[in-house]
């Protein structure tokens, strides 16, 4: 409880004659009486005003939240008294998240209920404890402001961005995947799994003609093939110290895991087997192959608490481990962030040595700050030196990436914000071309 500005202003106004009492004693006595009356009114205001205990508060929020996205939440209020209230609320989202669209003020009538809708924006993955809800409302005469906290503590788990999965499904049903940057292009005839027979079309290859069906129908009939199912997809996520870098408040590791979950959902929907490895200077987590869309739950439960290490990633160790557990043909996607040419050399040597049964795909985060520096027009000699150094680093990385491509390693060099769409498009393209 604290005095309002109205109360403080009245006290200051009525106290002025007290300080001028040496001019007129009668005015000072009247001011003293007025202050005593004001104090009595303030006490009465407290007595006649409703107690905070008359307000019931309930928080509704999912036990599973998505990192770096808007997660809706609701505070439900119930006034168990006859007097209307004007309540201001704020929520403590815990150490791993922050609240958006709060505080809010709501008019709560006597015996009425109200709802306050807001958002919880998680900053990091992991187990998060929501704190108390804070209420404040003025007394009936507006001289005091009552404040109280309600210990509505709850434990929620913050996962990678699982809400993107639901957005994908919704847009897929509405044929609006282009809004996510996903290019869906069927390439009939490029796979090896038979799908159907159809009439011959201009541009079909002769080897597609089904001669038995052609003889029966007395017209050219072609076989149409679809991309294969039940293929192996391995997603390797670097959890080394360089993945602690951030863009727009989201770490590279969180972006990598968000994209990995989204890609896994799509691959599982395609009938493929998906496994995931998180590694730093050791193998932090390995999820054995899962199949079918329910398998996404195993991936989510295994990745929600992964944190970036303070040590550098050991690519050779991770690929040696993968060579022991993944002996069949697979598309191996390595998502990482490199800062120099030496790291690309190590990646290239490891992939070339260990990728004989695999199709390797190396996904590299672009250093957007370094690129901006390299393309900046220098104004001083020092700026020119910085620009030249940045350009030289980028040129070295591009040369090493080109060498990796020449050795048979597929490369995606992408800004962090475009990782998901480019990863999905590359996967769909690889599937359509029958490269796995």
N, C-alpha and C positions, 0 to 999 in steps of 0.2 A: 504494500500500500504506500502511496506517495501523494503529496498534494499536487493539484493541477495548477496550470498557469493562472487560471481564474482566481483560485484561492490565494496564490502568492501575490497576484496583482492587487487584490483587495486588501491584503495585509499591508503591503507597501503603501498603498494609497491612504489607508487609515492611520498609518504610523507617522506620516508627515507632520500632522499637528503636534504629535508628542515631542518631536525634535524642536518645534517652534513654541513650546510651552512657556518659555521665558517672555514671549511677547504678550500672551493672553492665557491666563491660567484656566479660564472657563472653557476655552477651546480645547486645551490639553485634556481636561477632565472629560469633556464630551467624546474626544477621540479614544480615550482609554475605555470608556463605556462601550463605544462602538466596536472596539477590538474584542472586548469580552463577549459582546453579543455575537460577533462573527465566530468566535471560538465555540460558543454554545451551539450556534447553527451548524458548524462543521461536525460537532459531536453528534447532533441529532441526525445529520445527513448520513453518518456512518450507521446509526442505529436503524433508520428506516430503509436503508438501501439493501437490496438482496445480497445474500452471501454467495461467494463463488461456489460453495458446495452445491448450490441449486442448479449448476450447469454440469450436465453429463457430456463427456467428450469421448469419441471413439474414432480411431484411425483405421482406415481401410487401405491396404497396400499389398501388392503381391509379395509372396515370400521369395520370388525369384525376380531380380532386376537385371537390366542390360546396361553395360557400361557405356558411357559417353552418349547416351540417348535420353530422351524424355520419357520417364516412367510415371504414368498418372497415379495420383493418390487422392484420397478424400478424407476430410475431417467432418464427422457428423456431430452436431450439437443438439442438445435437448434442454430446453428451459423448463425446469420443474417448479417454476413460480409464476404468479400472476402478472408480474411487472415486466414490461419490455426492456430489453437490454441492447446495447450497441457494443459488440465484442470484437476485439482485434486478436487475431491468432498468428502464431508463428510455430514452426516445427523444427526440431533438431534432427537433421538427417544423418548424424553420426560422422565418424572421422573419414569415411571413404566416399562421402557424397555431399551434395549441397542441395538446398531447396530452391526452387524457382517459383515465381508468382506469389510469394509470401513476403511480408505479412499482408493479410487481408482483413477488412472490417466488414462484419455482417450484422444486420439488424435482426434481432431474435425476439419475436413477440412472446407474450405470456403463454405458457403451456405449449409453445410451438417448437418445431424442429427446423433445422437448417443444415445445409451442406456447403463446405468450402472445397473447391477443386483446385489442385495445384500439381506441381511436378517435382519429382525427385530425380536429380541428375547425378548419377554415380561418376566418380572421377577415376576410381581404380576397382579392379576385380578383387574378390575375396569375401570373407564373412564380415558383415557390417552390423553394428548394433545401433538401431534408431534410438534417439534420446527422448526427452520429455517434450510435451506440447505446452507452449506458453500462452496464457490468456491474460488479457487486460481489458477492463471496461470501466467507465466512469460511474460514480455514484449518482443518485437521483437528482441531486442539486448541482452536480458537476464540480464539487470542491475537492474530491479525492479520486484517485485512480487505483482500483484494486488490481493486483497482479498475483498470478498463481501459476505454478507449473504442475502438469499432470504427468506422472511417471508412466507413460505408455511405451515403455521400452520393449523392443522386439528385435529379434535377430533375422536378418535377411541375407540371402546370398546374391552376390553380384557376379553375373556371368558375362561372357562375351556377348556381343549384340545379337541376341536371339530374336529380337523384334524384327530385324531385317528379314529373317526367314518367313515370318508371317506376311510381311509386305511383299516378298517375292511371290509367295503362293497367291496372294490376292491379285497382284498385277498379272501373273501368269494366267489366271482364270479369266481375266479381262483382256488378254492379248495386249498388254501395255508394258511389256518388259523393256521396251526401248527407253522408258523413263528411268530405269536403273542403269542404262548404258549397256544392257545385254543384247547382243545380236544373236537372234535365234535363226539359224539357217540350216535347214535339212539338206543333206547332200546324198540323195538316193543313189544307189549304185556304187558308193565308195566303201561301204562296209563289206563284211563277209557273212552276215547273218541274213538268210532269206526272209523277206517280209511278205511279198505278194507277187502275183502275175498281173500284167496290164498290157494294153495295146502298145505296139511299137511306136515310138515318137522320133521325130527328126532329131538327130544328135546322139541317139543311143548307140552304144558300141555293139558290134556284131556278136561279141562274146556274151552279151546279155540276152541274146535271143534264146528262148526255150523252143527247140525244134519240135519236140513232141506235142506241146500245146499248139504250136503253129500249125502242125499237120492236122490236128483235130479241128481247129477253128478255121483253117484255110485262110488265115491272115497272120501277119507277123505278131508274135507275142513276146514281150520282154519280161525277164525276171527283175524284180526290184529288191535291193538289199538294204538293210538298215545297219547302223553302227552296232558293234558288239556290246553285249552286256557282261556282267560278272568279271570285269577287269579290275586290276588292283591299282589303287591310288594311294600313294604315301605322301603325307604332308609333313615336311620337316620345318619346324619353327625355331629360329635362332633366339635363345634367351640370354645371350651374352650382354655385356655391359653397354655395348653400343646401341642396343635396342631400348635403352632408357631414354633416348632422344625423343623429343615431342614435337608435334605440330598441332596448332590450335588446341593445346591442352590435352591431347591424346598421345600416349606413348606409341612408339613404333611397335612394341610388343602387343599392345592392345589392338592396334590396327591389323597386325598379322593374324592374331587369333580371331578377330571378328571376320576377316576374310576367309580364314580356314574353316570356320563353322559354316559360313554361307556356301562356300564351295562344297563342303562335305554334304550339306543338305541336297544340293543339286546332283552331286555324284551318286548319292544313295538313291535319289529318285530315278536316276538313269540305270539302276540295277548294278552299280559297281560296288566293290569292297573298298572301304576307306580305313586307313590307319593313320595315326598321328604320333609324331615324336617331337618333344620339346627338349632342347639340349643347350648347355652352356659349355663349361669345361668338363662336364659329365652329362650323362643322359638323365634329365630331370624327370621325364615322364614318357612312357611309351604305351599307347593305346592299341591293342591288337585289332586286326581287321574286323569291322562291323559291317553289316549289310542290312538294307531296308531302312526306311525313314525312322522307325523307332530307335535305330542305332545312334541317332543324333544325341539322345539322352546320355549315352555312355561318354561321348566326346565332351559334352557340356560339363558333366560331373567331374571329368578328369582335368579340365582346363581352367575352371573358374578361379583357382587359387594359385596359379603359376605366376611367379614373379621373376623379373629380370635379375640376373646374377650380377655381382660386382666383378666377375672374372670374364676374360675374353672367351669367345666360343672356340671350341676345338672341333673343326669340321672333320678332320681325319678320324678322330675317335668316334664321332657320331656315325659316319658312313661305314666304318668297320663294324660297329654294332648292328647297323641296318643290314649289312651283308650277311650277318649270321641269322637274322630273324626273317629276312625277306629274300628268298632264293628264287622266287618265280618272277616272271616278267611283270613290270610295274612302271607306272608313271610316277617318278619321284620329284616332288616339288620342294625346293629349298627356298624358304623366305628369309632373307637376311638383309643386313645393312653393312656395307663395307666403307672404310674411310681411306684405304690406300690400295696400291697395286699388289702388295704382298699378300693381302687377304685373298684377292682374286686368283693369284698364283696357287695358293694352298687349295682353294676350292676347285680350281681346274685340275690339279694333280689328283686330288681325292676322287673327284667325279670320274675322271678318265680311268683311274685304276679300279674303281669299284662298280662302275655302271654297266658292265657287260650285259647283265640280264635286264637292265632298266633303260627307260627313256628319261634322261635327266632334264629337268627344267629349273633354272636358277632365276629366282625373282629378287631383284635388287631395288631397294628403296633409293630414290634420288635424294641427294642433298640439295634441297631447294634453296637454302641460304647460300651455299657455295655457287650454285648456278646463277643466282641473282648477282653475286659478287663478280663472277666471271664476265657477265654481260653488262656490267655497269660502266658508264663512261667516266673515267677518272678525271678528277679536278686538280689533284696535287700529285707530286712525285710519289708520295707514300701510297696514295690511292692506286696509282699506276702499278706499283710493285705488288700490292694486294691483288689487283685484277689479273695481272700476269701469272702470279702464283696459283690463283684459283683456276685459271684457264689451263695451266700446265697439269694440275692434279686431275682435272676432268679429262683432258686429252689422254693421260696415262691410263685412266680407268676405262675409257672408251676403247683404247687399243687392246687392253687385256680382255674386255668383254667380247670384242670382235674375234680374238684368238680362241676364246671359249666356244663361240658359235662355229668357228671353222673346225673345231675338234668334235663337233656333234652335240654340244650342250645347247639346248634352247634357252634363250635369254628374254626376260621381261625387265625392262628398266623403266620404272614408273614413279610418278609423284605419290606420296603416301595417300593422298585423298582419292586417287583413282585405282588403288590396289585391287579392290574387290571386283570391279567391273572388268578390268583387264585380265585378272586371273581367271574369272569365269569364262570370258570370251576365248582365251587361249585354250582352256580345257575343252570347251565345246568344239573348237576348231580342230584340236588334236583328235578328238573322238570322231568327228566327221571325216577326217582324212585317213582314219584307220591306222594311226601311227603307233598305237600302243601294242 
